Every structure is written in C-alpha cells, then in structure tokens.
C-alpha cells in the first residue's frame, strides 16, 4: 500500500462493518500485535493509524509507535479513552456513528443528517476534543441510509467551516451497490473512485480506501487535467 501511494496505513483487529459483533480486547491485540511490533522499524516516516474503540488497545498501540487513533464510536464506547490519551497529545479522528456496528443500520433517523452531524462535531470539539490535532470523519455508512450518505457526500464542504482536515471512507461501501444495481462489482473500484474524485473536488484531504494504486492513479489524472484546463 505504501509503494502504491498510501500516506497513512490504518490497521485494526475488530470489524465495525454493519452487523458486526464486538471482540474482546485480548483477541483484538493478538490480531494487530505482529504488525504493530514491526511497522515503525521498517516504515518510520509513514503515519500509522489504529482503528479501535478500546482504551487499552489504544495505549498498547501508542507504545508501539502509533501516530493516529481512529475510533468509530467517536470516543463514546470506552469512557476512559480520552482521559487516558490526554497526556500523549496524539492525533485523533472524530468519527460519527449512529448507534453501534451491530445496530447502526436498523432504520437510522435524523432531523437533518447534515446539520445533526455538524452539531455533533462542533459539540465534541468544544467539550471533549479541544486539541488542534483532530481529523473529522462524517462516517459514511455508519448509521446512514442511501439518502443520508448522498446528502453528506454532496454537501461535504459545509464541514470545512470547522477548520479541520476531513477524512471520508466511501471505499466498497454498500451505497455504491444501491446506486449501481446490476452494474455492481466485487471491489466497487468504479464507484469508489467516482465518489473520491467528487470529494476531492470539494476539498476533502484524506480518503480511506482499499485499492490504493487505482485511487492514486485516478487522483493524479484528475489533478493533471485540472491544471491543464
């Protein structure tokens, strides 16, 4: 992935896809320990992100050189997380999720998905996450219908007013299948790249993807065309 153009590597030992069950801390650590033990020895300059909801796993990762904590629960799952992390001054992703991975896709509802998530970011930045090293992730597919996801993607530029980098993960998400229907594919590279290029045009800075080389290629071509138009 680094050779293919990735600037950040995000690892995790617990699936948080819709319907997934929580795993115990010991098993989660066991799944990621090998990578954490070796990563920074070989890739000192590459940002290492740890995707976890548990403070003990976060602290384990930090001791192994993790640069960024990516908690899909917005640091709500483990109430000790932020207190334990405070002394490390580590970068964090403030992610939005409605409910939990096991329940989040069961009829999610908002008054206004765009404004509700904006308020969520603003509130957390004023109270729990007052540090400057925060990245915002609206959580595409995490407790959202197709309409919610499309609203967030099409109006993503609203979040720039909060003055922080924006991370979006659309790669292989179900909404691509919901749009493409019979034209769906296993890896959904076309739908992923279509959404990434649009989000790039709206100023989004960070993309969480699976097919790094293909997305990197698309971004390079898009940027070159923009410069030469």
N, C-alpha and C positions, 0 to 999 in steps of 0.2 A: 504493500500500500504506500509506503514511503517512496519507493522507487517510482511508483505510478503518479506521485504528486501530492500525497496527503501531507498536510502540515500538523495535523493533530491525529493521534490514534486513541480511540475510545474503546476501552475494554470493560467487560462486566461479567459476573458469574451468576446473574439471575435474570431470566427473561421477564420483560414487562409488557409483552405484547398482549392484546385483548384476550381475557380469559385465563391468563397465566396465574399460577399459584406461587406464593412466596416460598423461598428456600431458606434453610437455616444458615446462620452466619458461618459456621464451621465449613459447611459444604461450599458456600459462596467463596470463601477464602481459598479453599482447596482448589477450586476451579481456576482461580486467577493467579495463584502463588507463583507458578512457574514463569509466567510472562513478567510479573512484577519483579521477580528476583533478577531477571536478565535484561530487561528492556533498557534501563538507563545506562548500563555498562556499554551497550552497543550503539544506542541512539541518544546520545547526551543532549543534542540540540533539538530533538523533536518533542513537542508538547505531548505529554501522556495524560489522558483523561480517564477517570474512573467513574463508571456508571454504577451507583449503588444507593440504596435507601437507608443503610445501617451505619451508625457512627463508628462501631468497632471496625467495620470493613474500611471505612474512610480513613481512620487513623492508621490502620495496617498499611494502606496504600501510600499515605503521606510519608511514612517511614521508609518506604521503598522508592521514593522519588517522584510520586505522582504530582503533576502540576495543576490539575483542574479536577474539581469534584462536580459530577453531573448527577443530580438526584431528581428523578422524575416526579417525586412527590412534592417538590418544592420545599424540602426540608421539613415536611409535616409528619412523615411516617415515624421517624425517630426524634422524639422531643429533645434529646440530648445533643443532636448533631451540631447545631450552630454554636452552642456553648463550648463543646469540645474542639471545634475548629477555630474558634476565635483567636487563639494565641498563635496559630500558624499563618494567618493572613493569606490563605490560599485562594486562588481564583475559583469562582463558583458559577454554575449555570442555574439560573432561576427558571425552572420549568413549570408549566401549567398542566395540571391533570385534574379532571373531574372524577372524584371517587378513587377507586383503586384499580389496578390492572384486571382483577377478576370481575369487577362490576362496572367499569367505566363506559362500556358500550351498550349498557342496558338503558335505552331511552334517555340519553343525555339532554338536558334542557337549560337554556339561558334566557335572561330577559333580552339581552343584546350581546351576542358572543364577543364581538369586537370590544365593546366598552367594558363588559364584565372582566375580560382578561386584562385590559389596560388598567382597570381599577385594582385588580389583583397584583399586578406588577408594582403599581405606584404605592399601594399599601405596604407591601413587603419591603420595598426599598426604603421606605420611611421608618419602618419599625424593626424588622429582623435583619435586613441586609443593607447596612448603611455604608459598607465598604465600597471602594470605587471599582474593584476588580470583579465585576459581575457581568455575565452574559445572559441575555433574555431569550427564552425559547417558548413560543406560544403552545407547543405540544400538539402538533398536527396528528390527528388520530387518537389522541388520549382523551376520551370522553367527548367526542365530537361526531356529528353526523356529516354526511357529504356536504350539505349546505353550510354547516359551521366551518368546515375545512376550507371550502371555496371562499367564504367571506373573509376568513383570516388571511389566506394567501393573497387575494386580490386587493385587500386594504392594509397589507402588512406595513406600509410606510408610516402609518399612524404611530407605531411604536418607536420610531426614530426620535420623536419629541422627548422621550425619556433619557436620551443622550448616552445610550449604552449599545454595545455590539449586539446584533441579533443573530441567533442560530436557528435554523429551520431544518427539520428532518422530514422530507417527503419520500425518501427512497423506498421503493417497493410497497408503499402504503396501499391499503385497501381502496382508498378513494380513486386511485388510478384504475382499478378494476371496475369500480362503479361507473366511471365515465366511459371507459373503452369497451366494456361489454365483451362481445365476441372477438375483439382485437386485443384482448389481454394477453400477456406473455409471462413466462415464468419469472424472469428477473425484472420485468417492467422498466427496462432501461429507457425506453422512449418517453414514457410518462414521467419518469423521474427527471430526465433531462429537460423536458418541456417545462416542468414546474421550477426547476433550478434556474433556468435561463430567465424566466419571468421574474423570479425573486431577486436574481442578480440585477435585473434592470430597475428594481425597486430599492436597491441599495443594501440588500442583505449581505452580510460579510462572511458568514460561516454556514457550511452545509454539511449535514451528517449523511453520508452516502455509503453504499456497499461497493458499487462499481466505480472505483476511484479513477482509473485511467480514462474510461469513456466520458465521465463527467468533466474531468480535467480537459480533455480534448474539446468537448463542446464549449466550455467556458473560454478557452483560448481562441477558438474560431469566432465566437460571438464578440469578444473584446476586439479582435483584429478587424472585424467588419465595422464595428462602431468607430474605430479610429480612422478608417479609410473612407467613411461615407461622405 
